[in-house]
Amino acid sequence: MNEESSLRKRHPIGAPPGTLMHLGEQRSDPVSMQVVTYDRDEVLINPEATVDNLVSHLEDPRLTWIMISGVHDPVVTRTVGECCSIHPLFLEDIMNTMIRPKIEILDGQILVIMKTADYHPQTREIIQRQVSLIIGPGYVITFSEEPSDIFDPLLKRIRTKGSLIRSKAADFLGYAVMDILIDRYYHMLDSLEEEIELLENAILDEPRQEHSMRIHRFRTQLITFSRSRARNPVWVNFTISRFATMFLLPHFPGFFQELFIIC
C-alpha cells in the first residue's frame, strides 16, 4: 500500500458531528493502556489496564493518569469516552491525527491536541505524531498514536518519592506532559540544525545535483512543521484563564503561560 492510499484524510461528506473515524496513517495494531495513580505517599502503576477498570481508577481519590497508546480503533475510543465521560466531539478530534494543534473546553474538561517531532538523520525525515490530552479535576488522559518511551522521564519523576510532581494536582501533570512534548521539538531542531550545517558545508566544498533535492525536502518538511505550532497566544491565555476559573486551579495559568512563552 503506497503512502497516499494508507492515509484517510477526511470524513465522508454528510457525516454527523461526533463521528468516530480514524483519520491519518492507517493502523491495525492493538490499543494498549497504562494507568498511573499516585499521591505524596504512594505510586501504583497498572501497565496492562483495560477499559473495564477505568471507572474504578477514576474514582480513586488520588491523581490518576491514564495513558492510551492507539487512537485508530473507534470501538475502544468510544468505550473509553463513555467510561471517562469524554464528549463525542473531543473523541472525534482525538481520532483525527490530521488536525492542527488546538485547545478546547467542553463539559468540564479541557482538550489539548499537540504534535511530537523527531528528526531521523538516516532517512532525513521529520516524523510527527499526535498526542492529545484530556485534563479534568483529579485526572489526566493522554492519547498517543502508538506506544513509545516519550513519557519515561516523567514517569521516573513520579516514581521518585518527594518529587514536586507528587504533591501537585492534575493541572501540573498536564503541564508536565506538554512540557516534555515541547522539549522534543527543541531536540529535533538541534538535530535538524546540525544536518543543515553539514549540507551547507557539502555545497561549499563540492556542489551536486542531489543537494538541490535535499534542500527541497528540507523546505517541504519545515513548512509542514510550521503548521503544527500552537495557536495565537492571546486566545490561548483566554482559554486557560477560563479553565482555571472553572476548576479553581490557582497555578494553572502560570504553568501554561510559561509553556506558550517558550514556544
Buried (B, 14 or more C-beta within 10 A) or exposed (E): EEEEEEBBEEBEEEEEEBBBBBBBBEBEEEBBBBBBBBEEEEBEBBEEBEBEEBEEBBEBEBBBBBBBBBBBBBEBBBBBBBBBEBBBBBBBBBBBBEBEBBBBBEEEBBBBBBBBBBBEEEEBEBEBBBBBBBBBEBBBBBBBBBEEEBBEEBBEEBEEEEBEBBEBBBBBBBBBBBBBBBBBBEEBBEBBEEBBEEBEEBBEEEEEEEBEEBBEEBEEBEEEBEEBEBEEEEEBBEBBBEBBEBBEBEEBBEBBBEBBEEE
